Amino acid sequence: MEPSSGSRDARPAATPVAAVLPAGGSGERLGGATPKQFCAVQGRPLVSYTVRAMERISWISDIIVVVSPENIGTMKSIIEKYGHKRVTVVEGGITRHRSIFNGLKVFAENEFSNHLLQKPEVVIIHDAVRPFVEEDILSKVVMAAKEHGAAGAIRPLVSTVIASAANGCLDHSLERARYRASEMPQAFLFDIIYEAYQQCTDYDLDYGTECLHLALKYCKTNAKLVEGTADLWKVTYKRDLYAAESIIKDNLSQQVCVITNVKEAIAQVGFLLHESLKSQIKVEAISISLSKNDSHLQNIFSGQCYNFICINDKKYAIQETQQLVDMLEESNIPLLYPVVLISVHLDTSENISFSIGTEELTRINKFAREVKKKNILVYGLLIQYKGFSVSTLNAWDHLLLQDTVNSAAALIMALIKDRNPELTGQLLVA
């Protein structure tokens, strides 16, 4: 589930653009030993989401990630593990501005790179801990920077800003309607921001925080302010990590693929499940044999669907689920985000009661543990069909079956939204 690209009315495709992502913070406000940019969100480091947000935009030619010296190896491992492209890792300085300056130098000096990268016309500066940036706002600040020399995203102030007197009492407050919060991304003509950093005093390099101010102070460039969206916030505290995880889970819970076959009972349950789910989530329903390289399923893979329901009769569930796991692995979908795979066991026996042996439960649990290592979360779900024949279902039987399927749909949505790795391998009963 890739974020939406936003409006593409004005794309800076013909303008050479690069991005510098400062990622050298220690995460003191977050607490804990791991800097926030390397904290795992849904099993993946936060910085990887931000790199991916830049990487998926074709007109950004180079992405410079600036990290502290002790984290260079960590960042390079992340790039290799998640297959990031067009990324250069640069050693940061002791402050934010010095780190950004080092990132810019790879386009103008040989100090931090074996070879100079092609100098861009416009450079984007964006925090590595703001993972939800969209192409629309990036395009807007780049186009504004091309016209005005510098541009940055802004947001309305949430709280009133006040100043205290020396005695600790209120001195004055600012009129909130006149002021805005400076956010990221920001963009600059490369020559302007690089000249600003070259002229920058040690005091500004050590204590300054605002890049737009440097362009104004040292190059007399008044930045164009661009209204940003609410998702430009920065992960600063531990609660922000939880919020980021919630947003990512929500983004991953927008679509599900229901896979059935031509068997009468399975097709019937698949249809009822589709009807029950479609008011809560976009549903792609396909009827295939997983032993074939189905083009429809491959199209769904390429569309970045991260949730799958495979309906089988109980006897063949593990075998066909394994086939789907193999196909998911080949698609590389689990590389970016955890995939939810719900294997629905349809009990079509005549017996009212259902029992499953300890050996089979152990086999299901072991299978789920193994595929969890591949970032695929497998859950089992039992639906008792009670031997109904589709052709002979009376109204009462149909209501009972629909009620069971509705219960199954509720469990499915809970599993998709929560994506809890601790529940993998469990067999739930609808």
N, C-alpha and C positions, 0 to 999 in steps of 0.2 A: 504494500500500500504506500505508494509514493505520494507526498503532498501534492496538492493541485498547483499548477504552474501560474495561475492567475491570469490577468489580462495580458495579451501579447500584441496590443495595438502598436506599441512603440518598443521595438526590440533593438538594442545597440549591436546588431550582428556585424556591422561593418566597422565597428570601433574596437581596436585591440584592448581587451580588458583583462586584468588580473585581480586576484583577491589576496589580502594578507589577513590571516587569522591569528591574533595574539592568543596564546594558550599557555602562558608561563606562570599563571597565578598559583599560589600555594593553597588556596581554599581555606584560609583561616576562619572566615565567617561561617563556612559550612560545618567545620568541625570534623574530626577524624583524620586519619593518616593519609588518605588518598585525596589528591587535588580534585576539585569538582569536575574538571574537564575529562578526567579519567574514570570517574565513577560510572558504574554500570547501570544502565536503564534498559530493562527488558533484556539483560544479558549482554548489552553492547555499550562500549564507552560513549559518553555524551559527545565528545569531540568528533566521533565518527559520524554521528547524525548531522552535525554542522558541515563537515567536509562533504558529505553526500549531498546536502542541500545545495552546495556550490557546484559540485561535480556534475550534477544532472543538468546543469545549464550549459548548453553547448558553446555559447559565446564567451564564457570565461576560460581563457587559455591556460592560465597557471594559478595554482592555489598554494600559497606559502603559509605553512603552519609554524609558528614561532613558539618554541617550548624551552623550558629551563634546561641547562646542560645535563642534569641527572635524569631527565625524562626523554632524551633524544631516542634512546633505544626502545623505550615503551611506545613512542609515537611511530617509529618505523615498523614495529611489530604490528601495530593496529592497521597501518596502511597495507602491509602484506596480507594480514588475515582477512581483511574485508575487501581486498582487491581494489583499493582506491587508485585512481589514475590522476595524472597531471599535478601531483602533489610533491612539493619540496619541503623538507624539514630544515629549519634554521634555528641555531642556538640563540636564545633570548638574552636580554640584558637584565639588570637588577630592578628595573622599573618598567611599567607598561610602555611609556614613550620610547625608552631605549630599545625595548623589544620590537616595537613597530618599526623603528628606524633600521634595526638589523634586517627586518623582513624586506624593507624597501631596497636595501643595499644589494640584494641578489640581482637586481636589474641594472645596477650602476657600478658596482665594485666587485672585485674578486675575493674580498675578505672572507665571505661566508659561503662561497660555493665554488666548486671546481671550474665551472663555466658560467658565464653570464647568461641569464635568461633574456629573452627578447623584451625590451622595455615596452610596457603598455602605454597607450594614450591615457587611459583612465585606470585608477586602482581603487578597488573597494577595500575598506577596512571594516572588519566585522568580528565581534567577540566570538570565540570558539564555544562559549557557553550560552549562545542564543541559537538553539537548534531549529527553530520553527520559521526561519526566514523564507519568504516566497519569492519567486522570480519577478512578480509584479513590482514589489517595492525595490528590489535590486535594479530592475530596469529603469524605474523612475529616478532613483538617485544617480545612476550612471548618466542618463540623458541630461539631467539637471546639472551635473558636474561638468559635462562636456560644454554646456552653454555658459555656466556661471563660474567655473573653475573649482567649485566645491559645493557639496550638498550633503544633507544629513536628514535622517528620519527623526520626527518628533512625535510626542504624544501629549495630550492634555495632562496637567498636573492632577493627581488624585487628592493630595492633601495640600492645605495652605502652608506656605513657607513663612517661618517667622525668624526674627533675629533677637537674640537675648542681649541684655546690657551686661556690663561688667559685674553687677551685683546678682546676676542670675535671674533677673526679672525681665519681662517682655519689653523690648525696645520698640520694635515695629513689625508689621507683617506686610507681605507683598500681596498685591492684588492678583489673585490666582488667574483670573481671566486673561491677563496680559502676558503670562509666562507659560512656557512649555518645558516638558522634560526632554532632554536630548537623549536619543536612543541610537542604536545601530540598526542597519548598516549606514555607513557614510562613504562617500565617493569623492575622488579628487582627480583633477588633471595631474598626472604623475609628476611632471616638472614642478608644479606648484607645491605639492606636499613634500616632495623631496628637498626642494630648496628651503622650505620652512624648517625641516628637521636639521638641515645643514647649518642654518643660522641660529638654531635654538640654543638658548643659554642652558648651562648645567642645571640651574634652578628649575626651569620649565621641564627639562628632561627628567628630573628627579621627582618633582612634585605636581606637575601638570597632569590632567586626565582627559582634556577635551581637544581632539584633533582639529575640529573646526576653528577653535580659538587660535591655534598655531598658524593656520592658513591666513586668518585675519590679521594677527599681530605681526607676522614676519613677511607676508606677501600681499597685504592689503586686499585680500580676497574675501568678499562677503558671500558666505555660503547661502545657497537656496535651501530653505527649509521645506521638507516634504512630509505631509501628514502620513504617519505610519499606522499600522494595524495593531490590534491588541495582543497579537502573538509574538511581538518582538521582545518580550521580557527576557530578563537575564536570570539564569540559575545562579543564585547567590547563597541561599540557605538550604538546609536539609529539606525543609518543607517544599522547596521549589523542585527538588528531585522527584518527590512524590507527585507533584503537579505535572511535571514533564512525563512521568510514566503514565499517568492517567490520560493525558492527551494522546500519547503514542498508542495506548491500548484502544482508545476510542477511534483513532484513525485506522487501526487494524481490524476494527469490528464493523466495517461498512459493507462487507460482501462475503458471501459464503457460496461454495459450490456443493450441490447435492448430487452425488453419483449413485445411480441405480443400474439395474440391468433389466432384461426383458421378462424376468419371472413375474408372474401375476401379482403375488402378494407384495413383493419388493417394489414393483412399479406403483402399486396402490398406496403404500405407505409413503413412498417418495413424493407422490402427488399431494397427499394430505399434509406432509411436512412442509412442502413448498408453500402451500396455501396458508399454513399457520405462521410461517416465518416471514412471509413477504411484507407484512406490515411493520416489521421491526428492522429488517436488513435486506439489502439487495441480494436476490437469490438467482444463481445460475444453476439450472437443473439439466443434467445430461444423463443419458442412458447408454452405457458403453461396456465393453469388455476391457478390463485394465490390462490384459495381455497384449492389446493392440496399441499402436502409437496413434491415438486418437487426436485429430487435428483440432477439434473443438476444445479438448482439455489442454492442449498445448497453447491455444490462444488465451485460455484463462490463466495459465501460468505466466504468459508474457504480460498479462494485464495486472500482475502483482496482487493476486488474491491470496490471502493468508489463512483462510479457513476452509476446511473440507469435511464433508460428511459422506462416509462411504457406507451404504446400506447393503448388508449381506445376510444370508441365513447363517446361523451360528457356526455351522460346520466348517465353512471356508473363510471365516472372517480374517484370521491371522495371515493366511496366504495372500489374499487380495489386498489387505492393508499393507503388507510388505511390498507388493508391486507398486502401490501408490507412493510409498516412502521412497522407493528407488527412483521413480519418475520425478518426485520433488527434489531429490538430491541432484539429479542430472540438470534440473532447471536452475539450480543455485538460489532458489527463492529463500530457503532457510538461512542463507548466509547473512542476510540483512536483518531479518526479524524472526522471532519464533513463530512457527506455523502450528496452528491447531488442527489436529486430525481426529475426528470423532468417528469411531467405528461402531455403527449401529448393528447390534446383533438382533435379528428378527427371529423370534421363536415361533415357528409355524406348526409346532407339534399339537396334537389333540389334547395333550394333558393340560389341565388347568394349572397345576403347580409346575414350578420350574426349579431345577436344581443343576448346579454346575460343580464339577469336582474340583478339589483343591489343586490337583495337578494342572488342570486347565487354567485356573486362576493364576497360579504361579507362572505359567507359560506366558500369559497375557502381561503380567507385571514385569517379567524379565524382558520381554520384547519392548515394552514402553520405556524401561530404563535405558536400554541400548540406543533407541532412536532419539531419546532426549539429549544424548551427547551430540546429535546432529542438529540440534535446535528444532526438533519436531516434537510437539507435545501430543501424545496419543491418549485418548480417553475411550473407555468402553461404555456403551449405553444399550440396555436391553429393552426391547419392545415386545410384549407378548401379543402375538396375533391370534392366538387361541384357535388356530385351525380354520379360521373363517375363509370361505371362498368368496371371491369378489362377486361372482355371478349370483350368489345366494344370500348376500348380506341383506338382512331386513333393516328397517329403520332404526330399531333399537340397537342392533349390533353395530350399525354405522355410527350411532351416537357414542357408543362405548369406545369404538376404535378411534373416533375423532378426539374424544376426551383424553385417551392415552397418548395420542400423537401431540396434542396440545401440551401435555405434561412434558413430553420429550422435547418439544420446541423450547419450553421454558428452561429446562436443564441445559440445552444446547447453547442458548443465548448467554446463560450464566457462565458456562465454560469458556465461550469465545471472549466475553468481556473481561473476565477475571484472568484468564491465561495463567492459571496457577500451576507451576511445575510440580508442586507437591502432590497434586491429585492425579498425576499421570499413572496409567496402569490400573486405575480403579474401574470397576464395573458398576455403573449406576443403573437403577431400574426406574423406568417411567411408569 
